[in-house]
Amino acid sequence: MNNRAALSGLLSAHTCTDSCRDLASILYISPVYHTDTRPVLSCPPSQDPVPFPPVVLPRSEICHIVQEWCKVSSSDSYSEQPCAVCARLTLCTDVSRVRDTALDLSVLDRPGEYVTRAERLSFSTPVQEIAGPILCQDGVERDGDDCYLVVCKPCLAALRRHCIPRHALANGRWVGACPEVLQDLTYVEQLMIARFRHSFCVAQVSLGQRYLAANVVTFGQPVERAYKTLPPPRAEMEQILAILFVGPARPSDEDVRRVPFLMRLRHLARSIEWLAYNSESYVGVEVSAENLAQYEDGAPPVGIVHRSTSTLSDATNTASYESVPDRGVQSGDCAFIVHALTEEDLADM
C-alpha cells in the first residue's frame, strides 16, 4: 500500500485474536521510484533574449582569426618540395632545411655498389659511379659556401639515428634526372624507343569543325617482345598501332600535325643512342638505319584511317558529365587520354 492514512486506519481497527500470538509485523521505510523519466532542469532557463546582431569581437581576437586563416591558406600549406634524401614531393610545412654538416651523410654514400651511374656520351667512356652521398639535387640549396638540404620528417629522423631511410635514393632507388633528349618525346616516339613491347594501341581522334580530341586505348598482350634493334620495322608497328580519325571530313595536313603521333627521326635516333649508353636495360641495343629509313620524318609511323560519321558523341570514351567538344582543343597540340585494359578487364567484359 502506498497510502499512509489507509494503512494507519487498518492497524487501528485490528483486533488481535489467538492466531496473532505467533505472528510479528516489521515495518520499514522503502524508497519510492517515480515512473516519470522526463529530464529535470538543473537551473531555470534564462529570460534574457539572445542579442542580435552578435556582440562585436575584440580587435585582438579578430587579428588572431585572420592570422590563423592566412597561415592555413598560405602557399606553404599547398606547395611541395622534393626531399633531398628520398626525392618524394612533400608539403613545405612538413620539411626541414638542415645544414649538410649537421647530419651524418656517410650512410648515403655507397661506393663500389654502382647504385648510381654517371652519364656517358659514347661506348668508349667507362661506366663510373657518381661520387659522394646519393642525393636529389632539386632538394639541395646552396648559399655561397654553405649547403642546406631539404629533408622530410621520416628521412630526418632516420639520419639522426645514423640509419639509411627506408625510401632513400641510396637504398637502391636512384634513377637520375631525366636528360633533355628524353624530355619532350611524343607518345608515339615513346612507343618507338621502348625495348619491351607488352601492349597494342588504338588511337582515335575525334575531328570536329573547330576542335580535336583524342583517345588512346592500350591492350595488354600475354608475351612481351624484346628488341635487339630499334626502332621496330614499319610492318611490325602496323600490327601494334592503329590511328583512326573520326569525323564528317577527312583530316587535313594541319590536323595531322596537331596530333601527338608524329615522329622526329633524328630525335628518335639520339634517344635510342642515349639509352644504349646509359641504361642497363638497353645493353646491346643498336640503332637500325634500315628501319629508320622506312619511316617519314614529321609523319605518323603508320597510315591513318578515316571513318566518316555525322555525330561525334562517344559514350565509351567520355565521362557521364562531359562531351567531346568540352575536352577538345581549338588550337595547338591535341590533348588525349590513355585508357588501359588489362587481361582481367578483358575477361570481365
Secondary structure, DSSP 8 states (H G I E B T S, - for coil): ---HHHHHHHHHH----GGGGG-------------------SS----S---SS-----HHHHHHHHHHHHHHTSGGGT-EEE-TTT--EEEGGGEEEEEGGGS-GGGG--TTTT-S----SSTTS------S----GGGEEEETTEEEEEEEHHHHHHHHTT---TT-GGGTT------GGGTT--HHHHHHH-SEEEEEEEEEEEE-SS-EEEEEEEEEEEEEEE-SEES--HHHHHHHEEEEEEESS---HHHHHHSS----HHHHHHHHHHHHHH-GGGTT-EE-HHHHTTS-TTS-SS-EEEEE-S----TTTS-TT--HHHH-BSSSS--EEEEEE-HHHHHH-
